[in-house]
Structures are given as structure tokens and as C-alpha cells.
Amino acid sequence: MEMRFGFPLVTAETIYPVLRELGVRPWEDTRPPISVQEYLAGVAGPLGPDQLVELKFSPRIEVSFLQNPKGRNERYFRHVGKNWATTFVLLPGDLVIIVGEWKQGSRDVTLVPPSGVPSNEDMKTDDPYRACAKREFVHETGIELAEVISLSNGNGIPVSTRQSTQRCFPFLGIPKKPIERKPAKLDETEFLKGVVIPLTDWFLLLETGKVFELTSIAITYLALRNLGRLPLIVGG
């Protein structure tokens, strides 16, 4: 397997087979899914201390009380999720670092630039998502960044404008030179693998609907616009 910058070099045709060889594949169900209410009621068995701790990862739903333009009072439900940062980096040779991971929500192997949620230490900084973007990129790839540039003016991109508070904060990362890769520092709950793919092949995946994360599409466009690689076309 050909390597670049310490990562397997893949194409649009080989990325999914390579990720599968690296261990990124669908997980097996141990039983059919149940609702949170059924889970709390003990349908899957009594909840022990470990299961009670896991409840902190359960999505929180809140109710908004609003008045619509016609003066009618309405109630709306929305999911309160954790915001996260994603960092797009273009390496020499027009190679993009992409992380493959199976996601239990959509039940797909997803392709995204390195991403993560702010840590407690990140939240103590003036710009938690900038700090998160740099830290998570280093942890997932082992490559340090000289700087990260916000691609959303610090406001983030809403994930689902009607149903969720959650936002993705996209950044463009500039690697330190010379580029050196150190060992990655993944959490115990992270089962992801990184690869590098030529930019042209990455676009082919995007255009053929083989990338399932909308934020991956958005950050690619925003990063390349920032780099001057996607000139704005006005008129015919």
C-alpha cells in the first residue's frame, strides 16, 4: 500500500475498500433499537452505574415557546446537541487528509476531515472552537498546524436549522513546515482511520454522492474558496 505523509494513499475507487481493510466497517447489532423511554424503563435490562453514566450522551430535547407571524402561540421541539469543529487541510501535492469512521446515527461509514468537540481546556480559551480545531487535528493525525483559519466568521454552520441547535465550526488548517507526523492520540471511544486522497478524487466522491456528511461538502467548498482554488463565476 502506497503511503504519503504516513497515511495510506487512496483514490475514489479504493478509499472504502482500504478503510475496510483498516478495520472501519459497520458494527453488528446485538438487539433491535429501542426508545430512550424504554431503555430507562429497563426493557434492555436493569441500568447499572455504567449505564447511568452513559445517559449523559443521550440527546436532550427542549421545547421552545414562540409566537408565529399571525400572532398564534406555538410550541416547537428541538434537539440540543454538542457543537464541533472540523479542519480541512490541503497537503503538498493536492492531497486531502480524510478520516473514515462508522457512525451509528446514519449507519454509514463517513468520510470527514478531522473533527471533534471542544474539551474543558478548549472552553477556557478566548476561541474554544479554534483551539478545538487545532487540538483535534493533531490528536487524529499526528500532524501539527501552524494556524487555523475560521471559514464561518466564528458563527458555525447549523446542522439542521429547524430541528437542532447543533453547529459545525469549519476551519482551514495550515500545517507547520517541515510536515512531520507523530503518533495520533485517539480516545478509547474513537475507532477511526485516516487516509490521504488526491483533491480530484475527493471531488469525484463528492459529486457522485459517496460522501454522506454534508459538512464535508460545505467545508471543502469554503476551504478551496479561501485558498483561491474556486474562483467566483459571475454572469455567463
C-alpha positions as CSV (number, residue, x, y, z in Angstrom):
1,M,0.0,0.0,0.0
2,E,1.5,3.3,-1.1
3,M,1.9,5.8,1.8
4,R,2.1,9.6,1.9
5,F,2.8,11.6,5.0
6,G,2.4,8.4,7.0
7,F,-1.1,7.7,5.7
8,P,-2.3,5.3,3.1
9,L,-2.8,7.0,-0.3
10,V,-6.2,6.2,-1.7
11,T,-8.4,7.0,-4.7
12,A,-12.1,7.5,-5.2
13,E,-12.3,3.8,-6.1
14,T,-10.1,2.4,-3.3
15,I,-11.0,4.6,-0.3
16,Y,-13.8,2.4,1.1
17,P,-12.0,-1.0,0.5
18,V,-8.9,0.4,2.1
19,L,-10.8,1.7,5.1
20,R,-12.4,-1.7,5.5
21,E,-9.0,-3.3,5.5
22,L,-8.0,-0.9,8.2
23,G,-11.0,-2.0,10.3
24,V,-13.5,0.7,9.5
25,R,-16.7,-1.2,8.9
26,P,-20.3,-1.5,10.1
27,W,-20.9,-2.7,13.6
28,E,-23.2,-5.6,14.3
29,D,-26.5,-5.1,16.2
30,T,-26.8,-7.1,19.4
31,R,-30.5,-6.4,19.6
32,P,-33.1,-4.1,17.8
33,P,-33.0,-0.4,18.8
34,I,-35.5,0.8,21.5
35,S,-36.6,4.3,22.6
36,V,-34.8,6.1,25.4
37,Q,-38.0,5.8,27.4
38,E,-38.0,2.0,27.0
39,Y,-34.3,2.0,27.9
40,L,-34.9,3.9,31.1
41,A,-37.8,1.6,32.0
42,G,-35.4,-1.4,31.9
43,V,-36.6,-3.0,28.7
44,A,-32.9,-3.9,27.9
45,G,-32.2,-4.9,31.4
46,P,-31.6,-3.1,34.7
47,L,-29.4,0.0,34.5
48,G,-26.2,-0.2,36.4
49,P,-23.7,2.6,37.3
50,D,-22.0,2.4,33.9
51,Q,-25.3,2.6,32.0
52,L,-26.4,5.6,34.1
53,V,-23.1,7.4,33.3
54,E,-23.7,6.7,29.6
55,L,-27.0,8.7,29.8
56,K,-25.0,11.9,29.5
57,F,-24.6,11.1,25.8
58,S,-28.4,10.8,25.3
59,P,-29.7,13.6,23.1
60,R,-31.6,16.3,25.0
61,I,-34.9,17.6,23.7
62,E,-36.2,21.0,24.7
63,V,-39.4,22.8,23.9
64,S,-39.5,26.4,22.5
65,F,-42.5,28.6,23.1
66,L,-42.9,31.1,20.2
67,Q,-45.4,33.4,18.6
68,N,-45.7,33.0,14.9
69,P,-46.2,35.9,12.5
70,K,-50.0,35.5,12.7
71,G,-49.9,36.0,16.5
72,R,-50.6,32.4,17.4
73,N,-48.6,30.8,20.2
74,E,-46.7,27.7,19.1
75,R,-44.6,25.0,20.7
76,Y,-41.6,23.6,18.9
77,F,-39.3,20.8,19.8
78,R,-35.6,20.8,19.1
79,H,-32.6,18.7,19.8
80,V,-29.8,20.3,21.8
81,G,-26.6,18.8,20.6
82,K,-22.9,19.4,21.0
83,N,-21.2,21.8,18.6
84,W,-18.0,20.6,17.0
85,A,-15.0,21.9,14.9
86,T,-13.8,20.4,11.6
87,T,-10.4,21.2,10.0
88,F,-9.7,20.9,6.3
89,V,-6.0,20.7,5.3
90,L,-4.6,20.5,1.8
91,L,-1.1,18.9,1.9
92,P,1.6,19.4,-0.8
93,G,0.6,17.5,-4.0
94,D,-3.0,18.5,-3.5
95,L,-3.7,15.7,-1.0
96,V,-6.5,15.9,1.5
97,I,-6.5,14.2,4.9
98,I,-9.8,12.4,5.4
99,V,-10.9,10.4,8.4
100,G,-13.1,7.3,7.9
101,E,-15.4,6.2,10.7
102,W,-18.6,4.2,11.0
103,K,-21.4,6.4,12.5
104,Q,-24.2,4.8,14.4
105,G,-26.7,7.6,13.6
106,S,-26.9,7.2,9.8
107,R,-25.3,3.8,10.0
108,D,-22.8,4.8,7.3
109,V,-19.0,4.8,7.0
110,T,-18.5,8.5,6.8
111,L,-15.7,10.5,5.3
112,V,-14.8,13.8,7.0
113,P,-11.8,16.0,7.7
114,P,-10.6,15.6,11.3
115,S,-13.2,16.8,13.7
116,G,-14.1,16.9,17.4
117,V,-15.9,18.7,20.2
118,P,-14.2,21.2,22.5
119,S,-12.6,19.9,25.7
120,N,-12.9,21.6,29.1
121,E,-9.5,23.2,28.4
122,D,-10.6,24.5,25.0
123,M,-13.6,26.1,26.6
124,K,-11.3,28.2,28.9
125,T,-9.7,29.9,25.8
126,D,-10.9,33.0,24.0
127,D,-11.9,31.0,21.0
128,P,-12.8,27.4,22.0
129,Y,-13.6,26.1,18.5
130,R,-10.3,27.4,17.1
131,A,-8.5,25.7,20.0
132,C,-10.5,22.5,19.4
133,A,-9.8,22.5,15.7
134,K,-6.0,22.6,16.2
135,R,-6.0,20.1,19.0
136,E,-8.3,17.5,17.4
137,F,-6.4,17.7,14.1
138,V,-3.2,16.9,15.9
139,H,-4.8,14.1,18.0
140,E,-6.4,12.4,15.0
141,T,-3.5,12.8,12.5
142,G,-0.3,13.5,14.5
143,I,0.4,16.5,12.2
144,E,0.8,19.9,13.9
145,L,-0.7,23.0,12.4
146,A,0.8,26.5,12.3
147,E,-2.6,28.1,12.3
148,V,-6.3,27.5,11.6
149,I,-8.5,30.0,9.8
150,S,-12.2,30.2,10.5
151,L,-14.3,29.6,7.4
152,S,-17.6,30.8,9.0
153,N,-16.7,34.1,10.7
154,G,-16.9,32.2,14.0
155,N,-20.6,31.5,13.7
156,G,-20.5,27.9,12.6
157,I,-22.8,26.1,10.2
158,P,-26.2,24.9,11.5
159,V,-26.6,21.1,11.1
160,S,-30.4,21.2,11.0
161,T,-31.9,24.7,11.2
162,R,-35.4,23.5,12.1
163,Q,-34.7,20.6,14.5
164,S,-31.4,21.2,16.2
165,T,-29.2,23.8,17.9
166,Q,-26.1,22.0,16.8
167,R,-23.5,23.7,14.7
168,C,-20.3,22.7,12.9
169,F,-17.4,25.2,13.1
170,P,-15.3,24.8,9.9
171,F,-11.6,25.8,9.7
172,L,-8.8,25.7,7.2
173,G,-5.6,24.3,8.7
174,I,-2.1,25.4,7.6
175,P,0.5,22.7,8.5
176,K,3.8,23.5,10.2
177,K,6.8,23.1,8.0
178,P,8.5,20.8,7.6
179,I,5.5,18.5,7.8
180,E,6.2,15.7,10.3
181,R,3.8,13.1,11.6
182,K,3.8,12.0,15.2
183,P,1.7,9.2,16.7
184,A,-2.0,10.0,16.9
185,K,-3.8,10.3,20.3
186,L,-7.2,8.8,19.8
187,D,-9.7,8.4,22.7
188,E,-10.9,4.9,23.7
189,T,-14.2,5.6,22.0
190,E,-12.7,6.6,18.7
191,F,-12.5,3.9,16.0
192,L,-11.4,5.9,13.1
193,K,-8.6,5.8,10.5
194,G,-7.0,8.5,8.4
195,V,-6.1,8.4,4.7
196,V,-4.9,10.9,2.1
197,I,-6.7,11.3,-1.2
198,P,-5.9,13.5,-4.2
199,L,-8.2,16.5,-4.3
200,T,-9.6,15.5,-7.8
201,D,-10.6,12.1,-6.4
202,W,-12.2,13.8,-3.3
203,F,-14.3,15.9,-5.6
204,L,-15.3,12.8,-7.6
205,L,-16.6,11.3,-4.3
206,L,-18.5,14.4,-3.5
207,E,-20.0,14.7,-7.0
208,T,-21.1,11.1,-7.1
209,G,-22.9,11.1,-3.8
210,K,-20.4,8.9,-2.0
211,V,-19.8,11.3,0.9
212,F,-22.6,11.2,3.4
213,E,-21.6,14.2,5.7
214,L,-23.0,17.5,4.4
215,T,-20.4,19.3,6.5
216,S,-17.7,17.6,4.5
217,I,-19.1,19.1,1.3
218,A,-19.5,22.6,2.8
219,I,-16.0,22.7,4.3
220,T,-14.4,21.6,1.1
221,Y,-16.1,24.5,-0.8
222,L,-15.3,27.0,1.9
223,A,-11.7,26.0,2.2
224,L,-11.0,26.0,-1.5
225,R,-12.7,29.4,-1.9
226,N,-10.4,30.7,0.8
227,L,-7.4,29.3,-1.0
228,G,-8.4,30.8,-4.3
229,R,-8.9,27.5,-5.9
230,L,-12.6,28.1,-6.7
231,P,-12.9,31.5,-8.4
232,L,-16.3,33.0,-8.3
233,I,-18.0,32.9,-11.6
234,V,-20.2,35.9,-12.4
235,G,-22.6,36.0,-15.4
236,G,-22.2,33.6,-18.3
